[in-house]
Amino acid sequence: MTTHDNPTDRISRFIRESEWKDVPAAVQHETKRSLLNFIGAALGGAHDDAIERATSVLSVLSGSPQARLIGRRERLDMLSASFVNAASGNVLDFDDTHHPSVIHPTSPVAPPVLALCESHRISGAAALHAIALGIELACRLGNAVTPRHYIHGWHITSTCGVVGAAAASAKLLGLNHEQTVWALGLAANQACGLVESLGSMAKSVSVGNAARNGLFSALLAQRGFTAAPTTLEGERGFVPVLGIEPNLAALTDGLGERWEVSRNALKPYPNGVVLHPVVDACLALRAEHGIGADDIKQVRVRGNPLLRQRADRPAPRSGREAAVSAQHSVAVCFIYGAAGVEQYTDQCVNEPAGQALGQRVSVEEDTTIAVEAADVRVELVDGRHYRAQVPHALGSLARPMSDAQLESKVRALARHGAAQASTDALIDAVWQLDSSEDASCLLPLLG
């Protein structure tokens, strides 16, 4: 294969030549945070109804039991385990979020890495490095097609995540330059996921497939299965076709110098990231003024246009729909003073008090408001008015969750979905993973 100086070639060379020791310490730490956050989210979602149904199907179809399922006792083949673990990490909407692409990159990228650690002797540093590289490519691909890709209706976590999963897998499998190019191209040919599916179980299918098919692509390439060498940037390739207003420079500008995991934010609430400033504002108003649901006549939420486009859902029918509903999120904040996993269950959605308050919530667009900001105004039945403006939501890049807050989040998620997990040992193992000669030391702690 002739090497050319096109984006795919440069990316392939970067994946092959990059070394963990050359990754800045801050980037290494953010990679650990992203992995720990993913594991926590997967523990919390391990027994969600969607995961139970998917596992029941795949258990019958699976090949040899090669890899663990996070938070569960079953073992499945590597491809099926990658699917289930990715879906588990994403199902509660509690996974990481890259800015500005709004990709949740670690859910599709980490599961193939964990699966390969079951069958290959891989150091902890190598596993973390592969995750960092997978996140890097998924997010750079997202930057190249942002914002029109997502706005047009493509579920960007799935469509870009599959290529990131292939990159991580290619690194761990030690693919050569030609094979890595093929792996990226094969993954791009399996990119799918629709925003219309948000709020339904189908969202988990495309995220699970992103992890599964990324690993599958690398395994195919390892056996000589070919792909077009410019599948990412070619005239009819991924970026021009799915980008609508493509930015090819975003694929390689600053590659190896600016790491996208540094722009990866962790969620404090299990709902759409556009709702986080809304939740912050409502919780602050309730705490400061003692506002209860019965006191409220009307709530007006103003935010970035993406807030209304994705979360103006006045009558969610399930916990999944509620996770992308501004009306439900406002209601639970004032009723319960919380917006945790318990507030986004089917049972909570069907509470009459929440449904009634949700009908008194309106969502308005303001192009001057950033995605991580919100302006919430509350009118009480006695005529009083209160307002809260949040310029940067908790968990945003400007107000990141601390390591201690992340650890608390992981513990809470484990209690919710996998109480048997050795959570403290697991947290310590992730923080120390790059000093381990064998990343499989992490695996028995996954529940």
Backbone torsions as a table, in degrees:
resi	resn	phi	psi	omega
1	MET	NA	129.3	177.5
2	THR	-78.1	132.7	179.4
3	THR	-87.6	128.1	179.3
4	HIS	-116.5	163.2	179.8
5	ASP	-96.5	57.5	175.8
6	ASN	-106.8	169.6	-175.7
7	PRO	-55.4	-44.9	-177.9
8	THR	-63.0	-41.0	177.9
9	ASP	-62.8	-43.9	-179.5
10	ARG	-64.4	-40.0	178.4
11	ILE	-64.8	-43.9	179.7
12	SER	-60.7	-44.3	178.7
13	ARG	-63.3	-39.9	179.2
14	PHE	-62.8	-45.8	179.5
15	ILE	-58.6	-43.6	-176.5
16	ARG	-73.7	-37.4	-172.1
17	GLU	-91.7	-19.2	-177.9
18	SER	-62.7	142.1	178.1
19	GLU	-126.9	144.1	-177.6
20	TRP	-58.0	-37.2	-177.4
21	LYS	-65.0	-20.6	179.8
22	ASP	-90.6	-6.8	178.8
23	VAL	-79.7	126.6	-178.9
24	PRO	-53.9	147.2	-177.0
25	ALA	-56.9	-39.5	180.0
26	ALA	-64.4	-36.3	178.3
27	VAL	-70.1	-39.7	176.2
28	GLN	-58.4	-43.4	-178.9
29	HIS	-66.9	-41.0	178.2
30	GLU	-63.7	-32.5	176.3
31	THR	-65.0	-42.3	176.2
32	LYS	-62.3	-42.4	178.7
33	ARG	-61.0	-42.7	180.0
34	SER	-64.2	-41.7	178.4
35	LEU	-65.4	-46.5	-179.8
36	LEU	-61.4	-41.9	178.4
37	ASN	-61.8	-43.0	178.4
38	PHE	-61.0	-46.7	-178.6
39	ILE	-60.8	-42.7	177.4
40	GLY	-60.1	-45.7	179.7
41	ALA	-62.6	-38.7	179.5
42	ALA	-69.6	-36.9	174.8
43	LEU	-62.2	-43.3	179.6
44	GLY	-64.5	-35.0	-177.6
45	GLY	-94.2	2.7	-170.2
46	ALA	-59.5	-30.0	-178.0
47	HIS	-118.0	21.4	171.6
48	ASP	-58.9	152.4	-177.2
49	ASP	-56.3	-40.0	179.5
50	ALA	-63.9	-38.6	-179.5
51	ILE	-70.8	-39.2	176.2
52	GLU	-58.8	-44.6	-178.0
53	ARG	-67.5	-43.6	179.7
54	ALA	-64.4	-41.8	-179.0
55	THR	-66.1	-36.5	179.7
56	SER	-64.3	-34.8	177.6
57	VAL	-73.4	-49.5	-175.0
58	LEU	-70.1	-27.1	177.7
59	SER	-62.0	-33.7	178.6
60	VAL	-75.1	-36.5	-173.6
61	LEU	-92.1	-14.9	-171.2
62	SER	-64.8	150.5	171.7
63	GLY	-79.3	-148.9	-176.6
64	SER	-62.1	147.1	-177.3
65	PRO	-74.6	87.3	-172.6
66	GLN	-94.9	-26.4	-168.2
67	ALA	-141.3	149.1	-178.2
68	ARG	-76.4	153.4	168.0
69	LEU	-102.7	128.6	-177.1
70	ILE	-63.9	125.9	177.3
71	GLY	77.7	9.1	-178.3
72	ARG	-134.8	167.1	-178.9
73	ARG	-91.6	-20.9	-176.3
74	GLU	-69.4	155.4	169.0
75	ARG	-125.1	140.2	179.7
76	LEU	-129.4	175.6	172.8
77	ASP	-64.3	164.1	-172.7
78	MET	-58.9	-41.0	-177.6
79	LEU	-67.5	-44.7	-179.1
80	SER	-68.5	-38.4	177.8
81	ALA	-64.6	-38.7	177.2
82	SER	-61.4	-41.6	178.2
83	PHE	-60.0	-54.0	-175.0
84	VAL	-63.8	-43.6	-178.2
85	ASN	-66.4	-37.5	176.8
86	ALA	-65.8	-44.1	178.8
87	ALA	-63.5	-39.9	178.6
88	SER	-62.5	-39.9	-178.7
89	GLY	-69.7	-22.0	-175.8
90	ASN	-105.1	-18.7	-166.8
91	VAL	-63.9	-29.6	-179.4
92	LEU	-91.0	3.5	-176.3
93	ASP	57.0	38.1	-177.6
94	PHE	-116.9	14.9	-177.5
95	ASP	-87.9	175.4	-174.8
96	ASP	-69.9	163.0	-178.1
97	THR	-137.9	123.2	178.6
98	HIS	-88.8	138.9	177.2
99	HIS	-112.2	133.9	12.4
100	PRO	-99.3	5.2	-170.8
101	SER	-74.7	-21.0	-175.9
102	VAL	65.5	26.0	172.6
103	ILE	-78.9	144.0	170.1
104	HIS	-101.6	83.4	-161.7
105	PRO	-75.3	-30.7	-170.8
106	THR	-76.1	-25.8	178.8
107	SER	-60.5	-44.6	175.3
108	PRO	-79.2	-25.9	-171.8
109	VAL	-85.6	-42.8	-173.5
110	ALA	-70.0	-39.7	-175.6
111	PRO	-57.5	-42.8	176.3
112	PRO	-62.2	-34.5	178.1
113	VAL	-63.9	-46.8	179.1
114	LEU	-62.9	-38.9	179.1
115	ALA	-64.6	-42.1	-180.0
116	LEU	-68.0	-28.6	177.5
117	CYS	-66.7	-19.1	177.2
118	GLU	-72.9	-33.7	-172.0
119	SER	-111.3	-10.4	179.9
120	HIS	-126.5	144.0	175.2
121	ARG	-79.8	108.3	-174.5
122	ILE	-126.1	131.1	178.4
123	SER	-70.9	159.4	177.5
124	GLY	-61.6	-38.8	178.4
125	ALA	-63.3	-40.5	180.0
126	ALA	-65.6	-39.1	178.6
127	ALA	-64.5	-46.6	178.3
128	LEU	-63.1	-39.6	179.3
129	HIS	-61.8	-43.7	178.8
130	ALA	-61.6	-40.5	178.6
131	ILE	-64.0	-43.8	178.9
132	ALA	-60.2	-41.4	-179.8
133	LEU	-68.9	-40.1	178.1
134	GLY	-63.9	-43.9	175.6
135	ILE	-60.6	-42.4	-178.7
136	GLU	-57.0	-49.0	-176.1
137	LEU	-72.3	-42.0	178.4
138	ALA	-57.0	-43.9	-175.5
139	CYS	-76.3	-36.1	175.5
140	ARG	-65.0	-38.7	176.0
141	LEU	-64.3	-39.4	176.1
142	GLY	-62.9	-41.7	177.3
143	ASN	-61.1	-34.4	-177.4
144	ALA	-69.7	-22.6	-178.2
145	VAL	-115.0	-0.5	179.5
146	THR	-78.4	142.0	4.2
147	PRO	-100.6	-8.5	-169.3
148	ARG	-65.8	-29.5	-179.0
149	HIS	-57.7	-53.1	-177.7
150	TYR	-71.2	-42.8	179.8
151	ILE	-60.3	-35.4	-179.3
152	HIS	-70.5	-18.9	175.6
153	GLY	123.0	2.7	176.6
154	TRP	-81.5	133.0	176.2
155	HIS	-80.3	100.0	-165.9
156	ILE	-65.7	-29.1	176.8
157	THR	-59.6	-40.8	-178.0
158	SER	-78.7	-46.3	-173.6
159	THR	-67.6	-38.9	178.7
160	CYS	-90.9	-28.1	-178.7
161	GLY	-62.8	-33.7	-179.5
162	VAL	-63.4	-35.4	179.2
163	VAL	-73.3	-37.6	175.0
164	GLY	-63.2	-40.0	178.0
165	ALA	-63.7	-37.9	177.9
166	ALA	-66.2	-40.8	179.3
167	ALA	-61.9	-46.2	179.7
168	ALA	-62.5	-42.9	-179.5
169	SER	-66.6	-40.7	179.3
170	ALA	-60.8	-40.1	179.5
171	LYS	-62.3	-47.5	-176.6
172	LEU	-70.1	-32.0	179.3
173	LEU	-79.6	-6.9	179.3
174	GLY	66.9	35.2	-179.1
175	LEU	-64.5	146.8	176.3
176	ASN	-77.5	-179.9	-174.8
177	HIS	-58.3	-48.9	-178.0
178	GLU	-62.3	-44.7	-179.8
179	GLN	-64.7	-37.1	178.8
180	THR	-64.9	-42.0	175.9
181	VAL	-59.3	-43.7	178.5
182	TRP	-62.8	-43.6	-178.5
183	ALA	-59.3	-43.4	178.6
184	LEU	-64.2	-42.2	179.4
185	GLY	-66.6	-41.5	178.9
186	LEU	-64.2	-39.4	178.4
187	ALA	-65.0	-43.5	-179.2
188	ALA	-60.9	-29.6	178.0
189	ASN	-73.6	-8.9	-179.5
190	GLN	-114.5	18.7	-177.9
191	ALA	-78.1	122.1	175.7
192	CYS	-159.0	162.8	-179.0
193	GLY	147.5	132.4	-174.0
194	LEU	-120.8	134.9	178.9
195	VAL	-60.7	-27.7	178.0
196	GLU	-57.1	-24.2	-177.6
197	SER	-81.5	-10.4	178.3
198	LEU	-59.0	135.5	-176.3
199	GLY	92.4	0.4	178.0
200	SER	-129.8	168.1	178.3
201	MET	-63.9	-24.6	-176.2
202	ALA	-59.6	-27.7	177.9
203	LYS	-58.2	-38.8	-178.7
204	SER	-67.9	-27.2	179.3
205	VAL	-66.1	-45.6	-176.9
206	SER	-71.3	-33.6	177.0
207	VAL	-70.0	-42.7	176.1
208	GLY	-60.9	-42.9	178.9
209	ASN	-65.0	-32.9	178.6
210	ALA	-59.5	-45.4	178.4
211	ALA	-67.3	-49.3	-178.3
212	ARG	-60.0	-49.0	-173.7
213	ASN	-74.4	-26.1	173.4
214	GLY	-64.5	-46.5	176.0
215	LEU	-63.9	-44.2	178.5
216	PHE	-56.9	-41.9	-179.6
217	SER	-62.4	-44.0	179.9
218	ALA	-66.4	-38.2	178.5
219	LEU	-67.6	-38.2	175.4
220	LEU	-63.3	-46.7	-179.1
221	ALA	-61.7	-36.0	178.4
222	GLN	-60.1	-30.5	179.7
223	ARG	-93.4	9.7	175.2
224	GLY	90.5	14.2	178.0
225	PHE	-77.1	122.3	-168.0
226	THR	-95.0	165.7	174.3
227	ALA	-147.3	160.1	176.5
228	ALA	-58.6	135.6	-173.6
229	PRO	-69.9	-14.8	179.5
230	THR	-123.1	41.2	-178.2
231	THR	-62.2	-29.6	-179.4
232	LEU	-76.1	-47.2	-169.9
233	GLU	-111.2	-6.3	-177.4
234	GLY	-59.4	164.7	-175.6
235	GLU	-52.6	-37.1	177.9
236	ARG	-114.8	31.1	179.5
237	GLY	-92.0	-172.7	-172.1
238	PHE	-57.2	-55.0	-173.1
239	VAL	-66.1	-49.4	178.7
240	PRO	-64.3	-36.1	-176.3
241	VAL	-78.0	-44.5	-175.0
242	LEU	-97.4	-8.1	-176.9
243	GLY	-85.5	-24.2	179.9
244	ILE	64.7	-54.5	172.6
245	GLU	-125.0	72.5	-169.3
246	PRO	-69.5	151.0	176.3
247	ASN	-128.2	83.5	-175.7
248	LEU	-62.7	-29.5	-179.1
249	ALA	-60.3	-28.5	-178.0
250	ALA	-64.5	-18.8	180.0
251	LEU	-67.5	-35.9	-171.1
252	THR	-128.7	-10.5	179.8
253	ASP	-59.4	123.3	178.5
254	GLY	70.1	18.4	-178.6
255	LEU	-60.5	124.7	-177.8
256	GLY	88.4	-12.3	178.8
257	GLU	-107.6	-40.2	178.6
258	ARG	-115.1	118.6	-175.5
259	TRP	-101.3	129.4	-175.5
260	GLU	-71.2	-23.6	177.4
261	VAL	-63.0	-20.7	176.5
262	SER	-69.5	-15.3	177.0
263	ARG	-108.5	25.6	-179.6
264	ASN	-99.4	121.7	-177.3
265	ALA	-106.5	152.1	-178.7
266	LEU	-109.2	138.1	-173.5
267	LYS	-83.8	134.1	171.1
268	PRO	-87.8	-13.8	-177.3
269	TYR	-131.2	144.8	-178.2
270	PRO	-85.6	60.9	178.0
271	ASN	-147.0	179.0	-179.8
272	GLY	-57.6	139.6	-173.9
273	VAL	-61.5	-26.2	178.7
274	VAL	-66.9	-16.6	-179.1
275	LEU	-89.6	-11.7	-174.6
276	HIS	-60.2	-45.8	178.1
277	PRO	-66.1	-29.3	176.9
278	VAL	-65.1	-45.9	178.2
279	VAL	-61.9	-46.0	177.7
280	ASP	-54.7	-46.0	-177.4
281	ALA	-65.0	-44.3	-177.6
282	CYS	-68.4	-40.9	177.7
283	LEU	-63.5	-38.6	178.5
284	ALA	-65.5	-43.2	179.1
285	LEU	-63.2	-42.4	179.5
286	ARG	-63.7	-44.9	-177.4
287	ALA	-68.2	-40.0	-174.9
288	GLU	-76.5	-36.8	-172.3
289	HIS	-115.0	1.4	178.7
290	GLY	63.4	34.4	-176.4
291	ILE	-78.1	127.5	174.5
292	GLY	-107.3	166.9	-177.2
293	ALA	-58.6	-39.7	-177.1
294	ASP	-71.2	-15.7	179.9
295	ASP	-80.2	-15.6	-166.8
296	ILE	-92.9	128.9	171.8
297	LYS	-91.7	-41.8	-175.0
298	GLN	-158.5	144.8	173.0
299	VAL	-125.1	126.9	178.1
300	ARG	-113.7	121.4	-179.4
301	VAL	-108.9	123.6	175.3
302	ARG	-114.0	135.1	-179.1
303	GLY	-159.9	-178.1	175.5
304	ASN	-54.0	147.3	179.7
305	PRO	-51.7	-29.0	179.3
306	LEU	-63.2	-28.8	178.5
307	LEU	-62.3	-50.0	179.7
308	ARG	-67.2	-41.3	-178.0
309	GLN	-61.4	-37.7	-174.4
310	ARG	-100.6	-23.7	-168.2
311	ALA	-130.0	12.1	175.4
312	ASP	-85.5	81.7	-175.7
313	ARG	-129.5	88.5	-171.9
314	PRO	-70.6	-15.9	-176.8
315	ALA	-139.2	67.4	178.7
316	PRO	-63.8	146.2	-176.7
317	ARG	-105.5	-8.2	-177.5
318	SER	-150.0	168.5	176.5
319	GLY	-60.4	-35.2	179.2
320	ARG	-65.1	-43.6	177.5
321	GLU	-67.5	-35.9	-179.6
322	ALA	-63.2	-30.2	-179.3
323	ALA	-66.3	-14.9	175.2
324	VAL	-124.3	36.5	178.7
325	SER	-122.2	117.3	176.4
326	ALA	-66.0	-37.4	-177.1
327	GLN	-63.3	-45.5	178.9
328	HIS	-66.8	-41.2	-178.2
329	SER	-62.9	-42.3	176.4
330	VAL	-62.0	-44.2	-176.5
331	ALA	-61.4	-47.7	-176.3
332	VAL	-68.1	-31.0	177.9
333	CYS	-61.2	-44.6	-178.1
334	PHE	-79.4	-28.4	-179.1
335	ILE	-81.0	-47.4	-173.2
336	TYR	-106.3	-14.6	-174.9
337	GLY	66.5	28.1	-177.6
338	ALA	-156.3	157.6	174.7
339	ALA	-143.2	63.9	-180.0
340	GLY	-104.7	-169.9	-177.9
341	VAL	-57.1	-40.0	-177.4
342	GLU	-64.4	-23.9	-179.2
343	GLN	-84.2	-3.1	-179.5
344	TYR	-122.6	39.3	175.4
345	THR	-100.8	163.0	176.5
346	ASP	-59.5	-38.2	-179.4
347	GLN	-62.1	-44.5	-178.8
348	CYS	-66.7	-38.1	-180.0
349	VAL	-59.7	-32.5	-175.7
350	ASN	-90.2	6.5	175.9
351	GLU	-70.8	126.3	-176.8
352	PRO	-57.8	-35.9	-177.7
353	ALA	-64.4	-42.0	178.8
354	GLY	-67.2	-41.1	178.3
355	GLN	-62.3	-40.9	-178.9
356	ALA	-66.6	-44.2	179.9
357	LEU	-68.5	-35.5	178.5
358	GLY	-59.2	-31.3	179.2
359	GLN	-71.1	-12.4	179.9
360	ARG	-102.2	15.6	-179.2
361	VAL	-111.7	128.0	176.1
362	SER	-116.8	151.1	-178.5
363	VAL	-121.4	127.8	-177.1
364	GLU	-125.1	147.6	179.5
365	GLU	-88.2	145.2	172.6
366	ASP	-147.7	109.4	-175.9
367	THR	-67.7	-12.8	179.1
368	THR	-86.1	-6.2	-178.2
369	ILE	-97.7	130.6	179.4
370	ALA	-71.9	162.7	-178.8
371	VAL	-60.3	-35.4	-177.0
372	GLU	-87.5	10.7	-177.5
373	ALA	-120.7	164.5	176.9
374	ALA	-162.0	156.7	177.7
375	ASP	-128.6	114.9	-176.5
376	VAL	-117.3	127.4	179.1
377	ARG	-121.5	131.8	-177.6
378	VAL	-119.6	128.6	173.7
379	GLU	-108.8	125.4	-179.4
380	LEU	-90.8	162.6	-178.2
381	VAL	-66.4	-21.7	179.1
382	ASP	-89.7	6.6	175.5
383	GLY	96.7	-11.1	178.9
384	ARG	-71.7	150.8	179.4
385	HIS	-126.0	139.2	175.7
386	TYR	-134.2	152.1	-176.9
387	ARG	-140.9	141.8	174.0
388	ALA	-134.2	129.8	176.4
389	GLN	-114.9	127.9	-179.9
390	VAL	-116.2	107.8	-180.0
391	PRO	-76.0	-28.8	-178.8
392	HIS	-144.3	117.7	-178.7
393	ALA	-69.2	151.5	170.4
394	LEU	-58.0	133.2	-177.6
395	GLY	95.1	-10.9	177.7
396	SER	-75.6	171.8	-179.6
397	LEU	-62.6	-30.8	179.4
398	ALA	-79.4	-22.4	179.2
399	ARG	-134.6	65.1	-174.3
400	PRO	-68.1	151.7	171.3
401	MET	-65.8	140.7	176.5
402	SER	-76.3	167.6	175.7
403	ASP	-61.3	-39.1	179.4
404	ALA	-64.8	-41.1	176.9
405	GLN	-64.8	-37.7	177.5
406	LEU	-63.8	-44.6	179.2
407	GLU	-61.0	-41.1	178.0
408	SER	-62.8	-39.4	177.8
409	LYS	-61.7	-46.0	-179.1
410	VAL	-62.7	-42.1	179.3
411	ARG	-63.0	-42.6	180.0
412	ALA	-64.7	-40.5	179.4
413	LEU	-67.2	-38.7	177.5
414	ALA	-63.5	-42.0	177.3
415	ARG	-60.8	-35.3	-178.1
416	HIS	-71.4	-44.9	-169.6
417	GLY	-117.0	-16.9	-176.0
418	ALA	-155.0	70.1	-173.3
419	ALA	-62.5	-20.0	-178.1
420	GLN	-78.2	-10.2	-176.5
421	ALA	-66.5	145.0	177.2
422	SER	-84.5	77.2	-165.7
423	THR	-64.5	-47.0	-177.6
424	ASP	-63.7	-42.7	178.1
425	ALA	-64.7	-37.0	179.2
426	LEU	-64.7	-45.1	178.9
427	ILE	-60.1	-46.5	179.3
428	ASP	-61.9	-39.0	-178.0
429	ALA	-65.3	-38.2	179.0
430	VAL	-67.5	-45.0	-179.8
431	TRP	-60.9	-30.2	-177.0
432	GLN	-102.7	10.2	-169.6
433	LEU	-60.4	-36.7	-176.0
434	ASP	-71.7	-7.5	176.1
435	SER	-97.0	-0.1	-178.6
436	SER	-92.1	137.8	177.3
437	GLU	-76.7	-17.4	-176.5
438	ASP	-138.8	109.8	-177.1
439	ALA	-65.7	-16.0	-179.8
440	SER	-66.1	-11.5	175.4
441	CYS	-59.4	-24.3	-179.7
442	LEU	-74.9	-30.2	-166.6
443	LEU	-64.3	-42.9	-179.8
444	PRO	-64.1	-15.7	-177.3
445	LEU	-89.6	-0.7	-174.0
446	LEU	-81.6	5.8	174.4
447	GLY	99.8	NA	NA
